[in-house]
Amino acid sequence: MCWTVTSYVSVILQLVAAGVCLGILAAPYLPVKGAAVRTGFMYGAVMTVLYVMPPQIDNILAYAIGTLAAFAVMCAEDRRNVSQKTFLSVTFFSLRWLSASMARIFEHFSDRILICPEIVARPWLQYGLYAAARLLDILFSTGILLLAVLVINRAYESKRENMGSRELLMLVVPSLSGVAGYVAYHFYQFRDELAEIYDLMCFFYYLISVLAILVIIVIFQRWKTSREEQAGQELLESQIDNIKTHIEGVEKLYGDIRSLRHDMGDHIQTIERLVAAGNSAEASAYLARLKDEWREIAPEIRTGNPVTDMILLEKKKEAGTRGIRFECDFRYPDGVGLDAFDVSVLLYNALNNCLESVNGKDPYIRIQAFRKNSVFMLIISNSFTGKLRVDPGDGFPRTVKQGAEHGIGLKNMRRVARKYMGDLSFEQKGDEVTVGIMLQIG
């Protein structure tokens, strides 16, 4: 009875521990609170039922059913990014199986010890050694599994990004190879004097398979991070080129103003002659043409910096063509070590995101800025009917575009803000979304 109860309890404890590990693995990837707990509970419950029910099935099939049940719960909790959930399920299935297989080497050694005549002659000692071996089995397999889960969660940073089919294939191949090796081992299992050597070789194969899974994930994440940094750099260079174009526009604008100022004396004399000759109608028409010319070249927005003037004018014009109200109360801070290019990157990306997400019956974009002591705050708001969802991983809203371009502009903004010991914040009040940018300029 003791042996039977211990066997059942140890297996159930191992299944529960595996469910906890699965919950820990899935938690950072599921935005719904409590979804990871339900995923781990479903896995542990299904596996326990399959273990205790009378018609026992093959172990691999049982673990596959438990993993599919957990996969179904993850998809029911969050229907997005199914490829990533497939990666989590396949990876966990392989790690769970490989870690348990590695622990069986202790079971093989303990079996040889337990059948020694000296141990068999002392039943309670034999039982105690058996219970200790089962506990060691649980601790070792769970420890390997938990360690692998923690490494994956730390190494894999793209938890909220959509996973493509090619990325999925790259990440699951090591897991599938490990399971295939396990199946091959059991199919060609030795039962003679070479069994111990063969078991040891398989142990190292399982260990290498687990390490291969982790190494591929680390390499994949580094490659993805490098690619994102390259894309961010390319986007930044493109924006710098746009800013240079704005500077050229500023230079042309100033040239037109200088030209108009140079000719202002001639214009005044012409108006004076027309008035003196009694041609008031012609003088009024001439003055109207002069005012129109001035209106065309004089900027409507004056921030104190010609580069930010041109960026805001361009975005205001773009908003106007789309029927979006554009309110600007921005003044470039004077006498501080604030690079105009950095401010331009902040404005350019923030306004692009606003123009992408603004909606509502009376759409608007509002820009405000103020300085208090050594802190400069830039606050950009836009109307938004819907629910703003902020990614807890990077703090960025999910209302921006997804895919390879996801969050690159926001990352450039954060990079600039942190250059000045600041950061970004996002919040929603009613039907308005606001990004706050804090910079230390003192």
C-alpha positions in Angstrom: 0.0 0.0 0.0 2.8 2.4 0.9 4.6 1.7 -2.3 1.5 2.2 -4.4 0.4 5.4 -2.7 3.9 6.9 -2.9 4.0 6.1 -6.6 0.7 7.7 -7.3 1.4 10.8 -5.2 4.8 11.3 -6.6 3.5 11.2 -10.2 0.7 13.6 -9.4 3.1 16.0 -7.6 5.3 15.9 -10.7 2.3 16.7 -12.9 1.2 19.6 -10.7 4.7 21.0 -10.6 4.8 20.8 -14.4 1.5 22.7 -14.5 3.0 25.4 -12.3 6.1 25.7 -14.6 3.8 26.0 -17.7 1.9 28.8 -15.9 5.2 30.6 -15.3 6.3 30.1 -18.9 3.0 31.5 -20.3 2.5 34.4 -17.9 4.5 37.1 -19.7 2.9 36.3 -23.0 -0.8 36.5 -21.9 -2.2 39.9 -21.3 -5.3 38.7 -19.5 -4.8 38.5 -15.8 -5.1 35.0 -14.4 -4.9 33.4 -17.9 -1.5 31.8 -17.0 -2.9 30.3 -13.8 -5.8 28.8 -15.8 -3.4 27.5 -18.4 -1.2 25.7 -15.9 -4.3 24.4 -14.0 -5.8 22.9 -17.1 -2.5 21.2 -18.0 -2.1 19.7 -14.5 -5.8 18.7 -14.2 -5.9 17.0 -17.6 -2.7 15.1 -17.0 -3.8 14.0 -13.6 -7.1 12.7 -15.0 -5.3 10.9 -17.8 -3.0 9.3 -15.3 -5.6 8.0 -12.8 -8.4 7.0 -15.3 -8.7 3.2 -15.8 -7.8 2.9 -19.6 -4.3 4.2 -19.5 -2.9 5.5 -22.8 0.6 6.0 -24.2 2.7 8.5 -22.2 3.6 10.7 -25.2 0.0 10.8 -26.3 -1.1 11.7 -22.8 1.4 14.6 -22.6 0.3 15.7 -26.1 -3.3 15.8 -25.0 -2.4 17.8 -21.9 -0.4 20.3 -23.9 -3.2 20.7 -26.5 -5.6 21.4 -23.6 -3.3 24.1 -22.3 -2.9 25.5 -25.8 -6.7 25.7 -26.2 -6.9 27.6 -22.9 -4.2 30.1 -24.1 -6.0 30.7 -27.4 -9.3 31.1 -25.6 -7.9 33.7 -23.3 -6.1 35.6 -26.1 -6.8 34.8 -29.7 -4.0 36.8 -31.1 -0.5 35.5 -32.0 -1.4 31.8 -32.3 2.1 31.1 -33.7 3.7 32.3 -30.5 1.3 30.1 -28.4 2.3 27.1 -30.7 5.9 27.9 -30.0 5.2 27.9 -26.2 3.3 24.6 -26.3 5.8 22.7 -28.5 8.7 24.0 -26.5 7.1 23.1 -23.1 6.1 19.7 -24.4 9.7 19.0 -25.4 11.3 20.5 -22.2 8.9 18.6 -20.0 9.6 15.3 -21.7 13.3 15.7 -21.9 13.7 16.9 -18.3 11.6 13.9 -17.1 13.7 11.5 -19.2 16.9 13.0 -17.8 15.7 12.2 -14.3 15.0 8.6 -15.1 18.8 7.9 -15.0 18.4 8.2 -11.2 15.5 5.8 -11.3 17.7 3.2 -13.1 20.4 3.5 -10.5 17.9 3.4 -7.6 16.2 0.2 -9.1 19.6 -1.6 -9.0 20.2 -0.5 -5.4 16.7 -1.5 -4.3 17.0 -5.1 -5.5 20.3 -5.7 -3.5 19.7 -8.6 -1.1 20.8 -6.5 1.9 18.2 -3.8 1.1 15.4 -6.4 0.2 16.0 -7.9 3.7 15.0 -4.6 5.3 11.6 -3.7 3.8 11.2 -0.2 5.5 14.7 0.8 4.4 13.9 -0.3 0.9 10.7 1.7 1.0 12.5 4.8 2.4 15.1 4.6 -0.4 12.4 4.3 -2.9 10.6 7.3 -1.6 13.8 9.3 -1.5 14.5 8.3 -5.1 11.1 9.4 -6.2 11.6 12.8 -4.4 15.0 13.2 -6.1 13.3 12.4 -9.4 10.7 15.2 -8.8 13.2 17.8 -7.7 15.6 17.1 -10.5 13.1 17.1 -13.4 11.2 20.0 -12.0 14.4 22.0 -11.4 15.6 21.4 -14.9 12.2 22.4 -16.3 11.9 25.5 -14.1 15.4 26.6 -14.9 14.8 26.3 -18.7 11.5 28.2 -18.4 13.1 31.0 -16.5 15.9 31.2 -19.1 13.4 31.3 -21.9 11.4 34.1 -20.3 14.5 36.2 -19.7 16.1 35.6 -23.1 13.0 36.0 -25.2 12.1 39.7 -25.2 9.7 39.8 -28.0 6.8 38.6 -25.9 4.1 40.9 -27.3 5.2 40.8 -30.9 3.5 38.7 -33.6 5.6 35.7 -34.5 5.8 34.8 -38.2 5.7 31.3 -39.6 9.4 31.3 -40.4 10.3 32.4 -36.9 8.0 29.7 -35.5 9.7 27.0 -37.6 13.2 28.2 -36.5 12.3 28.0 -32.9 10.4 24.7 -32.8 12.9 22.6 -34.8 15.2 21.9 -31.8 12.2 20.9 -29.6 10.9 18.5 -32.3 14.4 17.1 -32.8 14.7 16.4 -29.0 11.4 14.5 -28.9 12.3 12.6 -32.1 15.5 11.5 -30.4 13.6 10.3 -27.4 11.3 8.2 -29.5 14.3 6.7 -31.3 16.0 5.9 -28.0 13.0 3.9 -26.8 12.6 2.1 -30.1 16.2 0.9 -30.1 16.5 0.4 -26.4 19.3 -2.0 -25.2 18.5 -4.6 -22.6 22.0 -6.2 -22.1 25.2 -5.3 -20.5 25.4 -2.1 -22.7 22.2 -0.7 -21.2 24.0 1.4 -18.6 26.3 3.0 -21.1 23.4 3.6 -23.5 21.3 5.2 -20.7 24.2 7.6 -19.9 24.6 8.5 -23.6 20.9 9.2 -23.8 21.1 11.4 -20.7 23.7 13.6 -22.4 21.6 13.6 -25.6 18.6 14.9 -23.6 20.8 17.5 -21.9 22.3 18.7 -25.2 18.7 18.9 -26.6 17.6 21.1 -23.8 20.6 23.3 -24.2 20.0 23.5 -28.0 16.5 24.7 -27.4 17.7 27.5 -25.1 20.7 28.5 -27.3 18.5 28.8 -30.4 16.0 31.1 -28.4 18.9 33.3 -27.2 20.4 33.5 -30.7 17.0 34.2 -32.2 16.4 37.1 -29.8 19.8 38.6 -30.4 19.2 38.5 -34.1 15.7 40.0 -33.7 17.1 42.8 -31.4 19.9 43.5 -33.9 17.3 43.7 -36.7 15.1 46.0 -34.7 18.0 48.3 -33.9 19.0 48.4 -37.6 15.4 49.2 -38.6 15.3 51.9 -35.9 18.5 53.4 -37.1 17.2 53.4 -40.7 14.0 55.1 -39.6 16.0 57.6 -37.6 18.2 58.4 -40.6 15.2 58.8 -42.8 13.7 61.2 -40.3 17.0 63.1 -40.1 16.8 63.4 -43.9 13.3 64.8 -43.6 14.5 67.3 -41.0 17.3 68.4 -43.3 14.6 68.9 -45.9 12.8 71.1 -43.4 15.9 73.1 -42.8 16.2 73.7 -46.6 12.6 74.8 -46.5 13.5 77.2 -43.6 16.4 78.6 -45.6 14.1 79.2 -48.6 11.5 80.8 -46.3 14.1 83.1 -44.8 15.4 84.0 -48.3 11.8 84.9 -49.4 11.4 87.0 -46.2 14.7 88.8 -46.8 13.7 89.4 -50.5 10.3 90.8 -49.4 12.0 93.0 -46.7 14.5 94.3 -49.3 11.6 95.3 -51.7 9.4 96.7 -48.9 10.6 100.3 -49.5 9.7 100.1 -53.2 6.3 98.7 -52.3 5.6 101.5 -49.8 6.6 104.1 -52.4 4.3 102.6 -55.0 1.4 102.6 -52.6 2.2 106.3 -51.6 2.2 107.3 -55.3 -1.1 105.6 -56.0 -2.7 107.3 -53.0 -1.3 110.6 -53.9 -2.6 110.3 -57.4 -6.1 109.5 -56.0 -6.0 105.9 -57.2 -7.2 104.5 -53.8 -8.8 101.4 -55.4 -5.6 100.4 -57.1 -3.7 101.2 -53.9 -6.0 98.9 -51.9 -5.7 96.1 -54.5 -1.9 96.5 -54.5 -1.9 96.3 -50.6 -4.1 93.2 -50.7 -1.7 91.4 -53.1 1.2 92.4 -50.8 -0.6 91.0 -47.7 -1.3 87.7 -49.6 2.4 87.4 -50.5 3.3 88.0 -46.9 0.8 85.5 -45.6 2.2 82.8 -47.9 5.8 83.1 -46.7 5.2 84.1 -43.1 4.9 80.9 -40.9 1.6 80.5 -39.0 3.4 78.7 -36.2 6.3 80.4 -34.4 7.9 78.2 -31.7 11.2 80.0 -31.5 13.0 77.4 -33.6 12.8 77.3 -37.4 13.1 73.5 -37.6 10.3 72.8 -35.2 8.3 75.5 -37.0 8.5 73.7 -40.3 7.7 70.2 -38.7 4.6 71.6 -37.0 3.5 73.5 -40.1 3.8 70.3 -42.2 1.8 68.2 -39.7 -0.8 70.9 -39.3 -1.2 71.0 -43.1 -1.6 67.2 -43.2 -4.1 67.3 -40.3 -6.1 70.0 -42.1 -6.4 68.0 -45.3 -7.9 65.2 -43.2 -10.3 67.4 -41.3 -8.4 67.1 -38.0 -8.3 70.1 -35.7 -4.7 71.0 -34.9 -4.0 73.0 -31.7 -0.4 74.1 -30.9 0.9 75.7 -27.8 4.5 74.8 -28.1 7.5 77.1 -27.4 11.0 76.0 -27.9 12.9 76.4 -24.6 15.6 79.1 -24.8 19.0 79.0 -23.3 19.2 75.3 -22.7 21.4 72.5 -24.1 18.6 70.9 -26.0 19.4 69.7 -29.5 16.9 70.8 -32.1 17.3 67.4 -33.9 16.3 65.5 -30.7 13.2 67.7 -30.3 12.4 67.2 -34.0 12.6 63.4 -33.6 10.2 63.6 -30.6 7.7 65.8 -32.5 7.9 63.9 -35.7 7.3 60.4 -34.3 4.7 61.6 -31.7 2.6 63.5 -34.4 2.9 60.6 -36.8 1.4 58.2 -34.2 -1.3 60.8 -33.4 -2.2 61.1 -37.1 -2.4 57.3 -37.3 -4.6 56.8 -34.3 -6.8 59.9 -34.1 -10.5 59.3 -34.5 -13.9 60.5 -33.2 -16.6 62.8 -34.4 -14.5 65.9 -33.9 -10.9 64.6 -34.3 -8.2 66.8 -32.9 -4.5 66.9 -32.0 -3.2 69.1 -29.3 0.4 70.0 -28.5 1.4 71.7 -25.2 4.8 72.3 -23.7 5.9 74.0 -20.5 9.1 74.3 -18.4 9.3 74.1 -14.7 12.8 74.7 -13.3 15.0 72.1 -15.0 12.2 69.9 -16.3 10.7 70.4 -19.8 7.4 68.7 -20.5 6.0 68.0 -23.9 2.4 66.8 -23.9 0.7 65.7 -27.1 -2.9 64.5 -27.1 -5.4 63.3 -29.6 -9.0 62.3 -29.7 -9.4 58.5 -29.5 -12.6 56.5 -29.3 -11.7 53.1 -27.9 -9.7 51.4 -25.3 -6.0 52.2 -25.0 -4.1 49.0 -24.3 -0.6 49.5 -23.0 1.9 46.7 -23.3 3.3 46.0 -19.8 6.5 44.8 -21.3 7.7 48.0 -22.9 5.0 50.4 -21.8 4.0 51.3 -25.4 0.4 51.3 -26.6 -0.8 48.6 -28.9 -2.8 51.1 -31.0 0.3 51.7 -33.1 1.1 49.6 -36.2 2.1 46.0 -35.7 4.7 43.8 -37.4 8.3 44.6 -38.2 7.6 48.4 -37.9 5.9 48.0 -34.5 7.2 50.5 -31.9 10.3 51.6 -33.7 9.4 55.2 -33.7 8.4 55.0 -30.0 11.7 53.3 -29.2 13.5 56.2 -30.9 11.5 58.6 -28.9 12.4 56.8 -25.7 16.0 56.7 -26.7 16.0 60.5 -27.1 14.1 61.1 -23.8 16.5 58.9 -21.8 19.4 60.9 -23.4 18.0 63.8 -21.3 17.4 61.6 -18.2 13.6 61.5 -19.0 11.0 59.0 -20.3 7.6 58.6 -22.0 4.3 57.9 -20.4 0.9 57.1 -22.0 -2.6 57.5 -20.5 -6.2 57.7 -21.5 -8.9 60.0 -20.0 -12.2 59.5 -21.6 -11.9 59.8 -25.3 -8.5 61.4 -25.2 -5.1 59.7 -25.3 -2.0 61.6 -24.1 1.7 60.9 -24.4 3.9 62.8 -21.9 7.6 63.4 -22.6 9.7 64.6 -19.8 13.2 65.9 -20.4 15.8 67.2 -17.9 17.3 70.3 -19.4 18.9 72.1 -16.4 
